[in-house]
Amino acid sequence: MNYTAAIQYLYDLQMFGMKLGLENTFKLAALAGNPQDKLRFIHVAGTNGKGSTCAMLESMLRHAGYRTALYTSPHLLRFNERVRIDGVEVDDLSLGTAFEAVETARTTGAAIALTYFEFSTLAVKNRIHSELLRMARDYASERRAASRPVPADVALILGELS
């Protein structure tokens, strides 16, 4: 699947809206061999400051000699902005390949319907896992977000003090 077709397919999923629950995410992760279990995560959630916090953590880890992956959302201009590996935005070909891998897993056996966020998160995790990187991750997350089934080595919750 080339990048343009992959992005169009992803945007077409937006019509399915939001779906609570983690069943689909766990099913596809299991079909893919649970790649999240082979990586280490810093999971950042909360109201404000997630992007800045993750950018600083990613920079510190990279400068300390770790390989890093940063996943943020939303993007401003291009989907690629969401994914940086070792400080470099991921390329179109890699994202297209990751989308194709998720689509293949999704349609294996009983097809699983995914939302935009579920599909994009699984594709990004596939891309990151393909290089077995440590991951610094950013997305407004809660107990039922599709990004949650990752074993967080560190969890940060940001918010305002009242």
C-alpha positions in Angstrom: 0.0 0.0 0.0 1.6 3.3 -1.0 1.5 6.3 1.4 -1.2 8.2 -0.5 -3.6 5.2 -0.6 -2.8 4.4 3.0 -3.6 8.0 4.2 -6.8 8.1 2.1 -7.9 4.7 3.6 -7.1 6.0 7.1 -9.1 9.2 6.6 -12.0 7.2 5.2 -12.1 5.4 8.6 -13.1 8.6 10.3 -16.7 8.1 9.3 -16.9 5.2 11.8 -16.3 7.7 14.6 -15.2 6.8 18.1 -15.6 3.5 19.8 -15.0 2.8 23.4 -13.2 -0.4 24.5 -9.9 -2.1 23.8 -11.1 -5.4 22.4 -10.1 -4.7 18.8 -6.7 -3.3 19.8 -5.9 -6.3 21.9 -7.1 -8.8 19.2 -4.9 -7.2 16.5 -1.9 -6.9 18.9 -2.2 -10.6 19.7 -2.4 -11.5 15.9 0.8 -9.5 15.5 2.5 -11.3 18.3 2.0 -8.6 20.9 4.9 -6.4 19.8 4.2 -3.9 22.6 5.6 -6.5 25.0 9.1 -6.2 23.4 9.4 -2.4 23.8 9.7 0.0 26.7 7.3 2.9 27.1 6.8 6.2 28.7 3.1 6.9 28.6 2.2 10.6 29.0 -1.5 11.6 29.5 -3.3 14.6 30.8 -4.7 18.0 30.0 -1.8 20.2 29.0 1.9 19.9 28.2 2.0 16.4 26.8 3.8 17.4 23.6 6.4 19.5 25.3 7.0 16.9 28.0 7.4 14.1 25.4 9.7 16.2 23.2 11.9 16.9 26.2 12.0 13.3 27.3 12.7 12.1 23.8 15.6 14.6 23.5 17.0 13.6 26.8 16.9 9.9 26.1 18.3 10.3 22.6 21.2 12.4 24.0 21.8 9.8 26.7 22.4 7.2 23.9 19.0 5.5 23.7 17.2 4.9 20.4 13.9 6.6 20.6 10.5 6.8 18.9 8.0 9.6 19.6 4.4 9.3 18.7 2.3 12.4 19.0 -1.2 13.5 17.9 -2.7 15.3 16.2 -0.6 16.3 13.3 -0.6 19.8 11.7 0.1 19.2 8.0 1.1 15.6 7.3 0.5 12.4 9.2 4.2 11.7 9.2 4.6 14.5 11.8 3.1 12.1 14.4 6.1 9.7 14.2 9.7 10.5 14.8 12.4 7.8 15.1 15.7 8.9 16.6 14.5 12.5 16.1 13.7 12.1 12.4 10.2 12.1 10.9 9.2 8.7 9.5 9.2 8.4 5.7 6.2 7.8 3.4 7.3 4.3 2.4 7.7 3.1 6.0 4.3 4.3 6.9 2.7 2.7 3.8 4.3 -0.6 4.7 3.1 -0.3 8.3 -0.4 0.5 7.2 -0.3 -2.5 4.9 0.8 -4.8 7.7 -2.1 -3.7 9.9 -4.6 -4.1 7.1 -3.3 -7.6 6.4 -3.6 -8.5 10.1 -7.0 -6.9 10.3 -8.4 -8.9 7.4 -6.9 -12.2 8.5 -9.7 -14.6 9.6 -12.7 -12.6 10.8 -12.2 -9.0 9.6 -12.0 -6.5 12.5 -13.5 -3.0 12.0 -11.2 -0.3 13.2 -11.5 3.4 13.9 -9.1 6.0 12.6 -7.3 6.1 15.9 -7.1 2.3 16.4 -5.7 1.8 12.9 -3.2 4.6 13.0 -1.9 3.7 16.5 -1.5 0.0 15.5 0.3 1.1 12.3 2.7 3.4 14.2 3.4 0.6 16.8 4.1 -1.7 13.8 6.6 0.7 12.4 8.3 1.3 15.7 8.4 -2.4 16.5 10.0 -3.2 13.2 13.2 -1.5 14.5 12.8 -2.6 18.2 13.1 0.9 19.6 12.4 2.4 22.9 9.4 4.6 22.6 8.4 7.9 24.1 4.8 8.3 23.4 2.3 11.2 23.5 -1.4 11.2 23.2 -4.2 12.3 25.5 -4.9 8.9 27.0 -7.4 7.5 29.3 -8.3 4.0 30.6 -10.2 3.2 27.4 -8.0 4.8 24.7 -6.8 2.5 21.9 -3.2 3.5 22.8 -3.5 2.1 26.4 -2.5 -1.6 25.9 1.2 -0.8 26.3 3.2 -1.8 29.4 4.3 1.7 30.6 7.6 1.6 32.4 6.9 5.2 33.4 3.5 7.0 33.4 3.1 10.7 33.6 -0.3 12.4 34.1 -0.3 16.1 33.5 -3.0 18.4 34.7 -3.8 21.7 36.4 -3.6 22.0 40.2 -6.7 23.6 41.7 
